[in-house]
């Protein structure tokens, strides 16, 4: 299943250099935070309860 494209990637501030995503100077603080959170989330692949970074909720009957 493909990941949803984050909104910041559609901004004119966004620079899509392979391996070096960043924003142009003057990008809104909210957008800077969104990019930082997204890039940090890519580093967490083996978090317990996830598969490829996607949170999995297990339900079981007792």
C-alpha positions as CSV (number, residue, x, y, z in Angstrom):
1,X,0.0,0.0,0.0
2,X,1.5,3.4,-1.0
3,X,2.1,6.0,1.7
4,X,0.0,9.2,1.5
5,X,1.9,12.1,0.1
6,X,2.5,14.7,2.9
7,X,1.1,18.2,2.2
8,X,4.5,19.8,2.6
9,X,5.6,18.1,-0.6
10,X,3.1,20.1,-2.6
11,X,4.4,23.4,-1.4
12,X,6.6,25.8,-3.5
13,X,8.9,25.9,-0.4
14,X,9.7,22.1,-0.7
15,X,12.9,21.0,-2.4
16,X,12.8,17.4,-3.5
17,X,16.5,16.5,-3.9
18,X,17.1,12.7,-3.7
19,X,18.3,11.9,-0.2
20,X,18.1,15.6,0.8
21,X,14.6,16.8,1.3
22,X,14.5,20.3,2.6
23,X,12.5,23.6,2.5
24,X,13.5,26.9,1.1
25,X,14.3,29.8,3.4
26,X,11.1,31.5,4.7
27,X,9.0,28.3,4.9
28,X,6.3,28.6,7.6
29,X,7.3,27.2,11.0
30,X,4.4,24.7,10.9
31,X,5.7,23.3,7.6
32,X,9.2,23.0,9.0
33,X,7.8,21.0,11.9
34,X,5.8,18.8,9.6
35,X,8.9,18.0,7.5
36,X,11.0,17.3,10.6
37,X,8.4,15.0,12.1
38,X,8.0,13.1,8.8
39,X,11.7,12.6,8.3
40,X,12.1,11.4,11.9
41,X,9.2,9.0,11.4
42,X,11.1,7.4,8.5
43,X,13.9,6.4,10.9
44,X,11.6,4.4,13.2
45,X,11.0,1.2,11.3
46,X,11.3,-1.4,14.0
47,X,9.1,0.1,16.7
48,X,7.2,-2.6,18.6
49,X,3.7,-3.0,17.2
50,X,4.6,-1.7,13.7
51,X,5.2,-3.2,10.4
52,X,7.4,-1.0,8.2
53,X,6.5,2.0,10.4
54,X,2.8,1.4,10.3
55,X,1.1,1.0,13.7
56,X,-0.7,-2.4,13.9
57,X,-3.5,-2.9,16.4
58,X,-4.1,-6.5,17.4
59,X,-7.4,-7.6,18.7
60,X,-7.9,-10.8,20.5
61,X,-10.9,-12.5,22.2
62,X,-10.5,-13.9,25.6
